[in-house]
Amino acid sequence: MSKTIIVSNRLPVKITEKDGAYALAPSEGGLATGLGSIYRGGNNVWIGWPGLEVTAPKDQEQIAGELATMNLKAVYLTQEEINNYYEGFSNETLWPVFHYMPTYARYEQGYWDCYYRVNEKFRDVILETAEPGDVIWIHDYQLLLLPGMIRTAMPDISIGFFLHIPFPSFELFRLIPWRAELLDGMLGADLLGFHTFDDSRHFINAVTRLLPINASSNVLMVNDRAVIAETFPMGIDYERYGNMVRNDDVQQQLSQLKDNFQGMQMILSIDRLDYSKGILQRLQAYDLFLQLHPEYAEKVVLYMIVVPSRDTVPQYKDLRDEIDKQVGGINARFRTINWHPVHYFYRSFPIETLSALYNYAHICLVSPMRDGMNLVSKEYVASRTHNNGVLILSEMAGASRELIDALIVNPNNIGAITRAIEEALVMPQPEQYRRMKQMRQVVAKFNIAHWVKLFMTRLQEVKQIQQSMLARRLSTDLQQQVQRQYRNAEKRVIFLDYDGTLVGFTPNIDQASPDQELYQLLKQLTSNPKNEVVMISGRKHETLSQWLGHLKLDLIAEHGAWSRKQGGRWKKIPGLTDQWKQDIYPTLDTYTDRTPGSFIEEKSYSLAWHYRKVEEGLGELRANELMNTLRYYTNDKGLQVLPGDKVIEIKNVEINKGRAALSWLQDHQYDFIMAIGDDHTDEDIFKALSEDAISIKVGSQVSAARYYLRNFQEVRQFLAGLV
């Protein structure tokens, strides 16, 4: 039986030590609730750090025994590792950069070294447990290197990864000195989950610009393995928050709140102490609101809970001091004998108290500077069983993409938050009802169980996609099969593309002339009287004559515009025109001026815009722009726009490698037909040939061809095997 292994930095337990004995209690986090259905079942297991330093082997044994009964397994960290891996790299390097606060980031080599070591420690514990066929789901930014480490040890295992915080735009991500290693680690996963579409797009952008990996929409090809980046907005346990209001303890606290705040409207704010949460801006907005609307004195109260976090770190300590100062300032200036404008608590509260507050508060104010999702907003909505109340939500929180009926604000715009508070206070009940009802439907449907199910189902699908692609790799067995067919045949024709298929890629197109090894291989192929070898290329016919004219080859140049039997003269397709070039050339010229390193190649009946020398990223960007522009021009001119490998080609519709190959084959009977190519244009040949022909795509497995090889070196080895 295969099992599911969940991995996160922390285990879903609270461990307390008293007189040398350890007591364990399950923790109440949203993730623990959602994944409970998985890790508690069968022989599944959750691996993570138990939350405190345990050094004595006998204590580790005692804890391990108790954890095993809960399907949990510990990774033990030393205090030094906790300081450098968790407090250091995770929270002082990754957290600020990923939350768009790069000025707070520290890039210490010692932090990185420890982060790497701890990820290895997690890997070793997983490898003790993991077996082929298992599914591993890794969570969050503390373990970015782990998917890659496991992939190296177990190449075929199924790995999912979910990032619970934002993924920054490329311009910020590139600041991290170890950016390529982090991406390589993440790409060990088969499926990468993010809260929002922006996060997944930023990730794909970072990968394609920092690593030599191509993306087609949200699919990245990593060493012949399709890796998919998708959006899975995380939910909460909707039923739990909805039903909690019936709890006696909650009811009691609710009646206390009603007694204490009679006749006042409550604005609720709940956050962990962090500079990404926008707490100071929220206080400034409330301050401004009280200045502009003195009539709300004694009628409104801000109930603000800040949960302690990392307050020994200087910037967190400064933030706490600044919050204390601002709250003190507001209360000192506006309070009356009966009224405190801000009720401020610097501590955590049990879920029953939070539920009572969610139920009582007329407004919930959630205005983070950046937040992966922000579940407080969803918890508030789930608790509003009467469909009333107003949610003010920052557009920088992932939840704002789903809760579109909230009052959405820019957290940097103090005036906008102030106006939103006023709008919320005077919002009529029917309007509150309309907005809240729709938000509650969203939160109810996209709950935590739905999120887990969606992710796990998609992970299975990705594995199936990978399997279906792997079948076409031209393995040693398949190569031997082709060799047998080749040996048994009496009359053979072999179509070979040139660039990317027989030679590698060079920045200068004129430097790709054949080397001695290739000449030797082609001579061996053509020396067999049973073989007819056809070189079918997009190159100019003059170039092909110069490089290959002396060999016993048939040549087809410029994708089929020109053809030549061995030893004969060049012939062109009748009825072709090149009048259209004068209309298209100026457009290509403009793009060449705007794109340093690009150049235009003019052939008899086509134009090619090359961007092989252009800076990575810029070339692809301009190529996409140019394609869109050209489609508009070429629609009514009988032209075709073809994207190739670092090139865009415009040619007459009549010119087509598939047609050229078919016209070559007519009037002849062959018992072995093979075509090898690497480009978009070669797909025309693969589609044109009969099903029993051997078609081989080079470099990518997304193709109409039956098989694929990785690169031109493999093609040469394969052909050498035939001769």
C-alpha positions in Angstrom: 0.0 0.0 0.0 1.4 3.4 -0.9 1.2 6.1 1.7 1.1 9.9 1.9 3.9 11.7 3.7 3.2 15.3 4.8 6.3 17.4 5.6 6.3 20.8 7.2 8.6 22.8 9.4 6.4 22.3 12.5 4.5 19.2 13.6 0.8 19.8 14.4 1.5 19.2 18.2 2.3 21.4 21.2 5.0 19.7 23.4 5.5 21.0 26.9 8.2 19.9 29.4 7.6 19.7 33.1 10.1 18.2 35.5 11.9 16.3 32.8 8.7 14.7 31.4 7.2 15.7 28.1 3.5 16.1 27.4 2.0 16.2 23.9 -1.3 17.9 22.8 -2.5 18.3 19.2 -2.4 21.9 17.9 -5.4 23.7 16.4 -3.9 25.3 13.3 -5.8 25.5 10.0 -3.3 23.3 8.2 -3.4 20.6 10.9 -7.3 20.5 10.6 -7.3 20.3 6.9 -4.6 17.6 6.6 -6.0 15.6 9.6 -8.1 13.6 7.2 -4.9 12.5 5.4 -2.2 12.0 8.0 -4.3 10.3 10.6 -5.4 7.6 8.1 -3.7 4.2 7.5 0.1 4.2 7.6 0.4 7.9 6.4 2.8 10.1 8.4 3.5 13.8 9.1 7.2 14.7 9.4 8.4 17.9 11.1 10.2 19.6 14.0 8.3 19.1 17.3 8.8 22.8 18.3 11.5 22.6 21.0 15.1 21.4 21.4 15.4 17.8 22.6 18.9 16.5 22.9 18.9 13.5 25.2 18.5 10.2 23.3 16.1 8.8 25.9 13.9 11.9 25.7 13.9 11.6 21.9 12.8 8.0 22.2 10.0 8.8 24.6 8.7 11.6 22.3 9.1 9.4 19.2 7.0 6.7 20.8 4.2 9.1 21.7 4.3 10.8 18.3 4.1 7.4 16.5 0.6 6.9 18.1 -0.5 10.1 16.4 1.1 9.2 13.0 3.8 11.8 13.5 7.6 11.6 13.1 10.1 14.2 14.5 13.1 15.9 12.9 15.2 17.0 15.9 17.0 20.4 15.6 19.7 21.9 17.8 19.3 25.4 19.2 22.0 26.6 16.7 20.0 25.1 13.8 16.8 26.8 15.0 18.6 30.1 15.2 20.3 29.9 11.8 17.8 27.9 9.7 14.5 29.1 11.1 15.1 32.5 12.7 18.0 33.2 10.3 17.5 32.2 6.7 13.8 31.4 6.7 12.7 34.5 8.6 15.5 37.1 8.0 16.2 36.3 4.3 13.3 34.6 2.7 10.4 36.2 4.6 11.2 39.8 4.0 12.0 39.3 0.3 8.9 37.2 -0.3 6.8 39.9 1.4 8.3 42.7 -0.6 10.3 44.2 2.2 13.9 43.6 0.9 15.4 46.3 3.1 14.9 44.0 6.1 16.6 41.1 4.5 20.0 39.7 5.7 22.1 37.6 3.3 24.4 35.7 5.6 26.4 32.7 4.3 26.1 31.0 7.7 22.3 31.2 7.5 22.3 29.6 4.0 24.7 26.8 5.0 22.5 25.9 8.0 19.3 26.1 5.9 20.9 23.6 3.4 22.0 21.3 6.2 18.6 21.3 7.9 16.8 20.6 4.6 19.2 17.6 4.3 18.2 16.5 7.8 14.6 16.5 6.8 15.5 14.6 3.6 17.2 11.9 5.6 14.2 11.4 7.9 11.9 11.2 4.9 14.1 8.6 3.1 13.9 6.4 6.2 10.1 6.3 5.7 9.5 6.8 1.9 9.1 3.9 -0.4 8.5 3.8 -4.2 4.8 4.7 -5.0 4.4 7.0 -2.0 3.2 10.6 -2.3 5.1 13.3 -0.5 3.5 16.7 0.1 6.0 19.4 1.3 4.8 22.7 2.8 6.2 26.2 2.8 9.3 28.4 2.6 11.4 26.7 5.3 11.8 23.7 3.0 12.3 25.0 -0.5 15.4 22.8 -1.2 13.7 19.6 0.0 11.8 18.6 -3.2 15.0 18.7 -5.2 17.0 16.7 -2.6 14.3 14.0 -2.5 14.0 13.9 -6.3 17.8 13.2 -6.6 17.5 10.3 -4.2 14.1 8.9 -5.5 13.7 10.1 -9.2 10.3 8.5 -9.7 8.5 9.4 -6.5 5.5 11.7 -6.5 6.2 15.1 -4.9 3.9 18.1 -4.3 4.9 21.4 -2.9 2.8 24.2 -1.5 4.0 27.8 -0.7 1.9 29.4 1.9 3.4 32.9 1.5 3.5 35.2 -1.6 6.1 34.5 -4.3 7.8 37.8 -5.1 8.2 39.3 -8.6 11.4 38.4 -10.4 13.1 41.8 -9.7 12.9 41.1 -5.9 13.6 37.3 -6.0 16.8 37.9 -8.0 18.3 39.8 -5.0 18.7 36.5 -3.1 22.3 35.3 -3.7 21.2 31.6 -3.7 18.2 32.2 -6.0 19.1 29.5 -8.6 19.6 26.8 -6.0 16.2 27.7 -4.4 14.4 27.4 -7.7 16.2 24.1 -8.5 15.1 22.8 -5.2 11.5 23.8 -5.8 11.5 22.2 -9.3 12.1 18.8 -7.7 8.3 18.8 -7.1 5.9 17.5 -9.8 3.2 20.0 -8.8 3.8 23.5 -7.2 0.9 25.1 -5.5 0.5 28.9 -4.8 -2.3 30.9 -3.3 -2.8 33.3 -6.2 -2.3 33.4 -10.0 0.2 36.3 -9.5 2.4 34.1 -7.3 2.5 31.2 -9.8 3.2 33.6 -12.6 6.0 35.2 -10.7 7.5 31.8 -10.0 7.4 30.7 -13.7 8.9 34.1 -14.7 11.7 33.6 -12.2 12.4 30.1 -13.4 12.5 31.0 -17.1 14.7 34.0 -16.5 17.2 32.5 -14.1 17.4 28.9 -15.3 17.7 27.4 -18.9 14.2 26.1 -18.7 11.3 26.8 -21.0 7.7 27.2 -19.9 4.6 26.7 -22.0 1.7 28.4 -20.1 2.1 26.8 -16.6 4.1 23.7 -17.6 7.9 23.7 -17.1 10.0 21.0 -18.7 12.7 20.0 -16.2 15.0 17.2 -17.5 12.1 15.6 -19.5 9.8 15.9 -16.6 6.7 18.1 -16.8 6.5 20.3 -13.7 3.2 22.2 -13.3 2.7 25.4 -11.3 -0.9 26.1 -10.3 -3.1 28.2 -8.1 -4.9 26.6 -5.1 -6.4 29.3 -2.9 -6.4 27.8 0.7 -9.6 27.7 2.7 -10.6 27.2 6.3 -12.7 24.7 8.3 -16.0 26.5 7.5 -18.3 24.3 9.5 -16.2 24.6 12.6 -16.4 28.4 12.7 -20.0 28.4 11.7 -21.0 26.0 14.5 -18.7 27.4 17.2 -21.2 30.2 18.0 -23.5 27.5 19.6 -20.7 26.7 22.1 -21.7 27.7 25.7 -18.3 29.3 26.4 -18.6 31.4 23.2 -22.2 32.4 24.1 -21.1 33.5 27.6 -18.2 35.6 26.2 -20.6 37.1 23.5 -23.0 38.3 26.2 -20.1 39.9 28.1 -19.0 41.7 24.9 -22.6 43.0 24.4 -22.7 44.3 28.0 -19.3 45.9 27.8 -19.8 47.6 24.4 -23.4 48.7 24.5 -24.3 51.1 21.8 -20.9 50.9 20.2 -19.8 49.5 16.8 -16.7 47.4 17.0 -13.9 47.3 14.5 -11.9 44.1 14.9 -8.3 43.7 14.0 -6.3 40.4 14.6 -2.7 39.9 13.5 0.6 38.3 14.4 3.2 40.9 15.2 4.9 41.4 11.8 5.9 44.3 9.6 4.0 42.7 6.6 0.7 43.1 8.4 0.2 46.9 8.0 -0.7 47.4 11.7 0.8 50.9 11.9 -1.0 52.1 8.8 -4.3 50.7 10.2 -3.8 52.8 13.4 -2.9 55.9 11.4 -6.2 55.4 9.4 -8.2 55.0 12.6 -6.5 58.1 14.1 -7.4 60.1 10.9 -11.0 58.8 11.1 -11.4 60.0 14.7 -10.0 63.4 13.7 -12.3 63.8 10.7 -15.4 62.3 12.5 -15.6 63.6 16.1 -19.3 62.6 16.0 -18.2 58.9 16.3 -16.7 59.5 19.8 -18.1 56.9 22.2 -19.9 55.2 19.3 -17.0 53.2 17.8 -14.1 51.1 19.2 -11.1 49.4 17.6 -10.5 46.0 19.3 -7.0 45.2 18.3 -5.3 41.9 19.1 -1.6 41.5 18.2 -0.2 38.0 18.7 3.4 38.0 20.1 6.0 36.9 17.6 9.8 37.1 17.5 9.9 40.2 19.6 13.5 39.7 20.6 14.5 40.6 16.9 15.2 44.3 16.7 12.8 45.2 13.9 9.9 43.4 15.6 10.7 45.0 18.9 10.8 48.4 17.3 7.4 47.6 15.6 5.9 46.6 19.0 7.2 49.8 20.6 5.8 51.9 17.8 2.4 50.2 18.1 2.4 50.8 21.8 3.2 54.5 21.1 0.5 55.0 18.5 -2.2 53.2 20.6 -1.2 55.3 23.6 -1.3 58.5 21.5 -4.8 57.8 20.1 -6.2 56.8 23.5 -4.6 59.8 25.2 -6.0 62.3 22.7 -9.5 61.0 22.1 -10.6 59.0 25.2 -13.3 60.1 27.5 -14.2 58.9 31.0 -16.5 56.1 29.6 -14.6 55.3 26.4 -11.3 54.0 25.1 -11.0 54.4 21.3 -8.5 51.4 21.1 -8.7 48.2 23.1 -5.2 46.8 22.5 -4.1 43.3 23.6 -0.5 42.0 23.0 -1.2 38.3 23.6 -2.9 35.3 22.0 -6.4 34.2 22.7 -8.2 30.8 22.7 -10.3 30.1 19.6 -13.6 30.5 21.7 -12.7 34.1 22.5 -11.9 34.8 18.8 -15.2 33.2 17.8 -17.1 35.5 20.2 -15.3 38.5 18.7 -15.9 37.4 15.1 -19.6 37.1 16.0 -19.8 40.4 17.7 -17.7 42.7 15.6 -19.6 44.9 13.1 -16.4 45.4 11.0 -13.4 43.3 10.5 -10.4 45.3 9.3 -7.7 43.2 7.6 -5.1 45.4 5.8 -1.8 43.6 5.4 1.0 45.1 3.2 1.5 41.6 1.8 -0.1 38.3 2.7 -0.1 34.9 1.0 -3.8 34.3 1.8 -4.9 35.7 5.2 -7.3 33.3 6.9 -8.6 35.9 9.5 -10.8 37.4 6.8 -12.2 34.0 6.0 -12.7 33.1 9.6 -14.6 36.3 10.2 -16.9 35.6 7.1 -17.5 32.0 8.3 -18.5 33.2 11.7 -21.1 35.7 10.5 -24.0 33.2 10.6 -26.6 36.1 10.3 -25.1 37.3 7.0 -24.3 40.8 8.4 -21.1 42.7 9.2 -18.6 44.3 6.8 -15.1 43.0 5.9 -12.5 45.7 4.9 -9.7 43.8 3.1 -6.3 44.7 1.7 -5.9 44.1 -2.1 -2.4 42.8 -1.2 -3.9 39.7 0.6 -4.4 36.6 -1.4 -8.0 36.4 0.0 -9.0 39.6 -1.9 -9.0 37.6 -5.2 -11.9 35.5 -3.8 -13.7 37.8 -1.4 -14.5 40.4 -4.0 -17.6 41.6 -2.1 -15.4 42.9 0.7 -14.5 46.6 0.8 -11.1 46.3 -1.0 -8.4 48.9 0.0 -4.8 49.7 -0.8 -3.1 49.3 2.6 -0.7 52.2 1.8 -3.6 54.5 1.2 -4.5 55.8 4.7 -7.3 58.0 3.3 -8.9 55.1 1.5 -8.9 52.9 4.7 -10.4 55.9 6.6 -13.2 56.2 3.9 -13.8 52.4 4.0 -14.3 52.6 7.8 -16.9 55.3 7.4 -18.6 53.4 4.5 -18.7 50.3 6.6 -20.2 52.1 9.6 -23.1 53.5 7.6 -23.6 50.5 5.3 -27.3 49.6 5.2 -28.3 46.1 6.3 -29.6 44.8 2.9 -26.2 45.8 1.4 -24.3 44.1 4.2 -26.5 41.0 3.7 -25.9 40.9 -0.1 -22.1 41.1 0.3 -21.8 38.8 3.2 -24.0 36.1 1.7 -21.9 35.9 -1.4 -18.6 35.8 0.5 -20.0 33.1 2.8 -20.9 30.9 -0.2 -17.3 31.3 -1.5 -15.8 30.4 1.9 -18.2 27.5 2.4 -17.4 26.0 -1.1 -13.7 26.5 -1.1 -13.0 25.2 2.4 -9.9 23.4 3.6 -11.1 19.9 2.7 -11.8 21.1 -0.9 -8.3 22.6 -1.1 -6.6 19.4 0.0 -8.7 17.3 -2.4 -8.1 19.6 -5.3 -4.3 19.5 -4.7 -4.0 15.8 -4.3 -6.2 15.1 -7.3 -4.1 17.4 -9.5 -0.9 15.8 -8.2 -2.2 12.4 -9.4 -3.1 13.9 -12.8 0.4 15.5 -13.2 2.0 12.1 -12.6 -0.3 10.6 -15.3 0.7 13.4 -17.7 4.4 12.6 -17.0 3.8 8.9 -17.6 2.1 9.4 -20.9 5.1 11.5 -22.1 7.7 9.1 -20.9 6.4 6.4 -23.1 7.8 8.1 -26.2 11.4 8.4 -25.0 13.5 6.4 -27.6 15.0 4.0 -25.0 17.7 1.4 -25.7 15.0 -1.2 -26.3 13.2 0.9 -28.8 16.4 1.8 -30.6 17.2 -1.9 -31.0 13.7 -2.4 -32.5 14.3 0.4 -35.0 17.7 -1.0 -35.9 16.1 -4.4 -36.6 13.5 -2.7 -38.9 16.4 -0.8 -40.6 18.4 -4.0 -41.2 15.4 -5.9 -42.7 14.5 -3.1 -45.1 15.5 -3.0 -48.8 14.7 0.6 -49.7 15.1 3.3 -47.1 14.6 7.0 -47.0 15.8 9.2 -44.1 14.8 12.8 -43.7 17.2 14.8 -41.5 16.8 18.4 -40.3 20.1 20.2 -39.8 20.2 22.9 -37.0 19.4 21.5 -33.6 19.1 18.0 -35.0 22.6 17.2 -36.3 24.5 20.2 -34.9 24.2 22.2 -31.7 23.1 25.8 -31.2 25.6 28.6 -31.9 25.1 32.3 -31.3 26.3 33.0 -34.8 24.3 31.2 -37.5 27.2 31.0 -39.9 29.4 29.1 -37.4 27.1 26.0 -37.4 29.0 24.3 -40.3 29.4 20.5 -40.1 32.4 19.1 -38.1 34.5 16.1 -39.1 32.5 13.7 -37.0 29.2 14.7 -38.8 30.8 14.5 -42.3 32.0 11.0 -41.4 28.6 9.9 -40.1 26.8 11.3 -43.2 29.3 9.5 -45.5 28.6 6.2 -43.8 24.9 6.7 -44.0 25.0 7.6 -47.8 27.5 5.0 -48.7 24.9 2.2 -48.2 23.1 1.8 -51.6 19.8 0.9 -49.9 19.7 4.4 -48.3 18.4 7.6 -49.7 19.3 10.5 -47.3 17.4 13.8 -47.6 18.6 16.9 -45.8 15.5 19.0 -45.2 16.4 22.4 -43.6 15.3 26.0 -43.2 18.8 27.1 -44.3 19.4 29.1 -47.5 20.1 26.8 -50.6 23.5 28.5 -51.1 24.6 27.5 -47.6 23.5 23.9 -48.0 25.4 23.7 -51.3 28.5 25.1 -49.7 28.4 22.8 -46.7 26.9 19.6 -48.0 26.9 19.8 -51.8 29.8 17.4 -52.2 28.1 14.5 -50.4 25.7 11.9 -51.9 22.7 13.7 -50.3 19.4 15.0 -51.7 18.9 18.6 -50.4 15.7 20.5 -49.6 16.3 24.1 -48.5 14.3 27.0 -47.0 11.6 24.6 -45.7 10.9 23.2 -49.1 11.1 26.3 -51.4 14.2 24.8 -53.1 15.1 21.2 -53.8 18.1 19.4 -55.4 18.7 15.7 -56.2 22.3 14.7 -55.6 24.6 16.0 -58.3 21.6 17.8 -59.9 20.6 21.5 -60.1 18.5 23.5 -57.6 14.7 23.8 -58.5 12.2 26.0 -56.8 8.5 25.6 -56.3 6.7 27.3 -59.2 4.4 30.3 -58.6 6.1 31.7 -55.5 6.4 35.5 -54.9 8.5 37.6 -52.6 6.7 40.9 -53.2 5.3 40.7 -49.6 8.8 41.2 -48.1 8.8 44.9 -48.7 5.7 45.2 -46.5 7.0 43.0 -43.6 10.7 44.0 -43.6 10.1 47.4 -41.9 8.3 45.8 -39.0 11.2 43.3 -38.5 13.6 46.3 -38.8 11.8 48.1 -36.0 12.0 45.1 -33.7 15.7 44.7 -34.5 16.3 48.3 -33.5 14.5 47.7 -30.2 16.2 44.4 -29.4 20.0 44.5 -29.1 21.5 41.3 -30.4 18.7 40.4 -32.8 19.2 40.3 -36.6 17.2 39.6 -39.8 18.1 36.8 -42.2 16.7 37.1 -45.7 16.1 34.0 -47.8 14.6 33.7 -51.3 11.0 33.3 -50.2 11.1 33.9 -46.4 12.3 36.3 -43.8 13.7 35.1 -40.4 14.1 37.2 -37.3 16.8 35.6 -35.0 17.1 36.4 -31.3 19.7 33.8 -30.3 22.1 36.5 -29.1 19.5 38.5 -27.2 19.4 38.7 -23.4 17.4 35.9 -21.9 13.8 36.9 -21.3 13.9 40.0 -23.5 14.2 37.9 -26.6 11.1 35.8 -25.7 9.2 38.9 -24.7 9.9 40.7 -28.1 9.3 37.5 -30.0 5.8 37.2 -28.5 5.1 40.9 -29.3 6.4 40.4 -32.9 4.2 37.3 -33.4 1.1 39.2 -32.4 2.0 42.1 -34.7 2.8 39.9 -37.6 -0.4 37.9 -37.4 -2.3 41.1 -37.9 -0.2 41.9 -41.1 -0.1 38.4 -42.6 -3.7 37.3 -42.3 -4.6 38.3 -45.9 -1.3 37.9 -47.6 -1.1 34.0 -47.8 1.8 34.0 -45.4 2.6 31.8 -42.4 4.4 32.9 -39.2 6.4 30.1 -37.6 8.0 30.3 -34.1 11.3 28.3 -34.1 14.2 27.8 -31.8 15.3 31.4 -31.0 13.8 32.5 -34.4 10.6 33.6 -36.0 10.1 32.9 -39.7 7.6 34.4 -42.1 7.1 32.4 -45.3 4.6 31.6 -48.1 1.9 29.2 -47.0 2.8 26.9 -50.0 6.3 26.3 -48.4 6.0 23.5 -46.0 8.4 20.7 -45.0 5.5 18.2 -44.9 4.5 19.0 -48.5 8.1 18.8 -49.6 8.6 15.4 -48.0 5.4 14.0 -49.5 6.3 15.2 -53.0 9.7 13.5 -52.5 8.0 10.3 -51.6 5.5 10.1 -54.5 6.3 7.7 -57.3 8.6 5.8 -55.0 8.0 2.7 -52.8 10.1 2.6 -49.5 9.9 0.0 -46.8 11.6 2.1 -44.2 10.8 5.8 -43.8 12.4 7.9 -41.0 12.3 11.6 -40.2 14.2 13.4 -37.4 13.8 17.1 -36.5 13.8 19.5 -33.6 11.6 22.5 -34.7 8.1 23.7 -35.1 8.5 23.3 -38.9 9.5 19.6 -38.6 6.1 18.9 -37.0 4.7 19.3 -40.6 6.8 16.3 -41.7 5.8 14.2 -38.7 2.1 14.9 -39.4 2.5 14.2 -43.1 4.2 10.8 -42.8 2.2 7.5 -42.5 1.7 6.0 -39.0 4.3 3.2 -39.5 7.0 5.7 -40.4 9.6 6.4 -37.6 9.4 10.0 -36.6 11.7 11.4 -33.9 11.5 14.8 -32.3 14.7 16.3 -30.8 14.8 18.2 -27.5 11.1 18.1 -26.5 8.5 15.4 -26.1 5.5 17.6 -26.9 5.2 16.6 -30.5 3.3 14.7 -33.2 6.4 12.5 -33.5 6.3 8.9 -32.2 9.6 9.1 -30.3 12.0 11.7 -29.0 15.7 12.1 -28.3 17.1 14.7 -25.9 19.7 16.5 -28.1 21.8 16.4 -31.2 24.5 14.2 -29.5 21.9 11.5 -28.9 20.8 11.8 -32.6 24.3 11.2 -33.7 24.7 8.2 -31.4 21.5 6.8 -32.7 22.4 7.2 -36.3 25.9 5.8 -35.6 24.1 2.8 -34.1 22.2 2.3 -37.4 25.3 2.3 -39.6 
